[in-house]
Amino acid sequence: MNLNTLPKKITLAILIAIGSVVWLNTWHQYVYTRSRIDFPPVSNRLRDTLIILIPVMLAVWIGVAIAQWIINRSSGRMSPSTQSMLTAGILGGMTSITISLMEFTRGLGTGIGNQFIFLASICNRVYPNGNLLLSTLKWIFPGTRALRYHILVRDGVNLMLFNLAIVILLIILLEAFGFIKARNSYPQEIAG
């Protein structure tokens, strides 16, 4: 599995940036209550995607470089499916950490980060004493920081799973196209 080409990395970064913004907006609207929450009009999906695209691109480049380094260090002992799982895991984790840190930093001006204030205010009412993670974070951190960290952890885990699904889907598509291309070129080699 080779994602170490510029078009593949750009495609992956764009898909992850768009998918992450759409996922986080949808996740924030439905996760804390049984009905849809209408946020103030601070979130613009295109603007948020463009803001997080450069850091996501850097995370993809670094993630691909780390995965390729690990694959090269294995000296061919790693199966192609293991290489794909390793690459997907590294890219899903690195992009999710990058987006979560950008979401946590309100100074960057993304609408996702600005929704943090609203989510932190309702989080205490939704989970007053029934959430072990929130209770632990309230014990460790005073005030609203525990609520913000709770949202950050929940968003990060769910975003990692979503980004992992995007990476796996792209890897499957690339492998399928490579298989079809190899299959179509095989009769030409025999005939030639």
C-alpha positions as CSV (number, residue, x, y, z in Angstrom):
1,M,0.0,0.0,0.0
2,N,1.6,3.2,-1.1
3,L,-0.1,6.5,-0.2
4,N,3.2,8.4,-0.7
5,T,2.2,10.3,-3.8
6,L,1.1,13.9,-3.9
7,P,-2.3,13.4,-5.5
8,K,-3.2,10.6,-3.0
9,K,-2.2,12.7,0.0
10,I,-4.1,15.8,-1.3
11,T,-7.2,13.7,-2.0
12,L,-7.0,12.1,1.5
13,A,-6.5,15.4,3.2
14,I,-9.4,17.0,1.4
15,L,-11.7,14.1,2.1
16,I,-10.8,14.0,5.8
17,A,-11.1,17.8,6.2
18,I,-14.6,17.9,4.6
19,G,-15.8,14.7,6.3
20,S,-14.5,15.8,9.7
21,V,-16.3,19.2,9.6
22,V,-19.5,17.7,8.4
23,W,-19.3,14.9,11.0
24,L,-18.5,17.2,13.9
25,N,-21.3,19.6,13.0
26,T,-23.8,16.7,12.8
27,W,-22.4,15.1,15.9
28,H,-22.7,18.3,17.9
29,Q,-26.3,18.8,16.8
30,Y,-27.6,15.3,17.8
31,V,-25.3,13.8,20.5
32,Y,-26.3,15.5,23.7
33,T,-30.1,15.4,23.4
34,R,-32.8,13.4,21.7
35,S,-33.7,16.2,19.4
36,R,-31.7,18.4,17.1
37,I,-29.8,21.4,18.7
38,D,-29.8,24.6,16.7
39,F,-26.5,26.4,17.1
40,P,-25.9,30.0,16.6
41,P,-24.9,30.7,13.0
42,V,-21.1,30.5,13.7
43,S,-20.4,27.4,11.7
44,N,-19.8,27.6,8.0
45,R,-18.7,24.2,6.7
46,L,-16.6,25.6,3.7
47,R,-14.8,28.1,5.9
48,D,-14.1,25.6,8.6
49,T,-12.9,23.1,6.0
50,L,-10.5,25.6,4.6
51,I,-9.2,26.6,8.0
52,I,-8.4,23.0,9.0
53,L,-7.2,21.9,5.6
54,I,-3.5,22.9,6.0
55,P,-3.0,21.3,9.4
56,V,-4.8,18.2,8.2
57,M,-2.6,18.1,5.1
58,L,0.5,18.3,7.4
59,A,-0.9,15.5,9.6
60,V,-1.5,13.4,6.5
61,W,2.1,14.0,5.2
62,I,3.6,13.2,8.6
63,G,1.3,10.2,9.1
64,V,2.2,8.7,5.7
65,A,5.9,9.3,6.3
66,I,5.7,7.5,9.7
67,A,3.7,4.6,8.2
68,Q,6.1,4.3,5.3
69,W,9.1,4.4,7.6
70,I,7.6,1.6,9.8
71,I,6.8,-0.4,6.7
72,N,10.3,0.0,5.3
73,R,11.8,-1.0,8.7
74,S,9.9,-4.3,8.6
75,S,12.1,-5.4,5.6
76,G,9.2,-6.9,3.7
77,R,7.9,-9.0,6.6
78,M,4.6,-7.0,6.8
79,S,1.7,-8.3,4.8
80,P,-0.2,-5.8,2.5
81,S,-3.3,-6.0,4.8
82,T,-1.2,-5.2,7.8
83,Q,0.4,-2.3,6.0
84,S,-3.0,-1.0,5.1
85,M,-4.3,-1.3,8.7
86,L,-1.1,0.3,10.1
87,T,-1.4,3.2,7.6
88,A,-5.2,3.7,8.4
89,G,-4.6,3.6,12.1
90,I,-1.8,6.1,12.0
91,L,-3.6,8.5,9.7
92,G,-6.9,8.2,11.6
93,G,-5.2,9.0,14.8
94,M,-3.0,11.8,13.6
95,T,-5.7,13.6,11.7
96,S,-8.1,13.3,14.6
97,I,-5.7,14.7,17.1
98,T,-5.0,17.6,14.8
99,I,-8.6,18.4,14.3
100,S,-9.4,18.0,18.0
101,L,-6.7,20.4,18.9
102,M,-7.9,22.9,16.4
103,E,-11.5,22.4,17.7
104,F,-10.2,23.0,21.3
105,T,-8.4,26.2,20.2
106,R,-11.1,28.9,19.9
107,G,-8.6,31.5,18.6
108,L,-8.5,29.9,15.1
109,G,-12.1,31.0,14.4
110,T,-13.7,27.7,13.4
111,G,-17.4,27.4,14.0
112,I,-16.8,23.9,15.5
113,G,-14.6,25.4,18.2
114,N,-17.1,28.2,18.9
115,Q,-19.8,25.6,19.6
116,F,-17.6,24.4,22.5
117,I,-19.0,27.1,24.8
118,F,-22.6,26.0,24.1
119,L,-21.8,22.3,24.4
120,A,-20.0,22.8,27.7
121,S,-23.0,24.7,29.1
122,I,-25.5,21.9,28.3
123,C,-23.1,19.1,29.1
124,N,-23.6,19.5,32.9
125,R,-27.3,19.4,32.5
126,V,-27.3,16.4,30.3
127,Y,-24.9,14.3,32.4
128,P,-25.3,15.6,35.9
129,N,-23.9,12.5,37.7
130,G,-24.3,9.6,35.3
131,N,-21.1,9.7,33.3
132,L,-18.0,8.2,34.8
133,L,-15.6,10.1,32.4
134,L,-17.2,13.4,33.2
135,S,-17.3,12.7,37.0
136,T,-13.6,11.8,36.9
137,L,-12.7,14.9,34.9
138,K,-14.7,17.1,37.3
139,W,-12.8,15.5,40.2
140,I,-9.4,16.3,38.4
141,F,-10.2,19.7,36.8
142,P,-12.2,22.5,38.4
143,G,-15.0,24.4,36.8
144,T,-15.8,24.3,33.1
145,R,-12.4,22.8,32.0
146,A,-13.7,19.4,32.9
147,L,-16.7,19.9,30.6
148,R,-14.5,21.1,27.8
149,Y,-12.1,18.1,28.2
150,H,-15.1,15.8,28.3
151,I,-16.4,17.1,25.0
152,L,-12.8,17.0,23.5
153,V,-12.3,13.4,24.5
154,R,-15.8,12.3,23.1
155,D,-15.3,14.3,19.9
156,G,-11.8,13.0,19.5
157,V,-12.7,9.3,19.8
158,N,-15.7,9.6,17.5
159,L,-13.7,11.6,15.0
160,M,-10.9,9.1,15.0
161,L,-13.4,6.3,14.2
162,F,-14.9,8.4,11.4
163,N,-11.5,9.4,9.9
164,L,-10.4,5.8,10.2
165,A,-13.4,4.8,8.1
166,I,-12.5,7.5,5.5
167,V,-8.9,6.2,5.2
168,I,-10.0,2.6,5.0
169,L,-12.5,3.4,2.3
170,L,-9.9,5.3,0.3
171,I,-7.4,2.4,0.7
172,I,-10.0,-0.1,-0.5
173,L,-10.8,2.1,-3.5
174,L,-7.1,2.5,-4.3
175,E,-6.5,-1.3,-4.0
176,A,-9.5,-2.1,-6.1
177,F,-8.3,0.3,-8.9
178,G,-4.8,-1.2,-8.7
179,F,-6.2,-4.7,-8.9
180,I,-8.4,-3.8,-11.9
181,K,-5.5,-2.0,-13.6
182,A,-3.2,-5.0,-13.0
183,R,-5.8,-7.4,-14.3
184,N,-6.4,-5.4,-17.5
185,S,-2.7,-5.1,-18.2
186,Y,-2.0,-8.8,-17.8
187,P,-3.7,-9.9,-21.1
188,Q,-1.8,-7.2,-22.9
189,E,1.5,-8.5,-21.6
190,I,0.7,-12.1,-22.7
191,A,-0.3,-10.9,-26.2
192,G,2.7,-8.6,-26.6
